Amino acid sequence: MARQDILRLYKEVLRACKTFPSSNRQRLYKEIQYDFRKNINITDVTKIAAAVALGQKGLAQLRMYDFPKGQSNISVKLEEEPMPRPKPKQ
């Protein structure tokens, strides 16, 4: 994988992180930056491939939460009587 492709992956992961619905989003953003920068000097092709695969997997997971503004594919259906009252004894 070319350096340009890895930089594109880095940018895509950071963009996807911005829409992640969590109070820990900023910490996650910093961890992604740290991990990419930590691995910047890897020269072993096998280790590079493993790191890229991990980045792509993480991107796929983050994209599960990437919805257009005001839209979501999450729906909740509540039961009408989740805990029905016992019938009185006659």
C-alpha positions, -999 to +999 in steps of 0.1 A: +000+000+000+014+034-010+021+061+016-006+083-001-032+055+005-022+052+042-026+090+046-060+088+030-070+060+054-057+082+083-079+112+072-109+090+067-106+074+101-103+108+118-134+121+098-154+091+108-143+096+145-159+131+145-194+116+141-189+088+166-217+092+193-197+091+225-186+114+253-151+099+248-149+110+212-121+135+218-100+108+236-106+084+207-095+110+182-063+116+201-056+078+204-061+074+166-036+102+160-012+087+185-014+052+170-008+064+134+021+086+145+036+058+165+036+035+135+049+061+110+084+046+109+075+009+103+093-005+074+084-042+077+058-049+049+040-075+071+036-051+100+025-023+077-002-047+062-014-056+097-016-020+108-035-010+076-059-039+081-065-028+117-071+008+105-096-004+078-114-025+104-116+004+128-129+026+099-156+002+091-167+001+128-167+039+130-187+042+098-215+021+114-223+053+133-219+077+104-255+089+096-265+119+076-275+148+098-309+142+113-312+107+101-304+074+117-310+038+110-315+031+147-351+025+157-366+015+190-400-001+193-415-001+228-440-027+238-474-013+248-474-032+281-439-045+288-449-054+324-486-062+324-504-059+357-516-092+372-553-099+367-572-096+400-583-128+415-620-134+415 
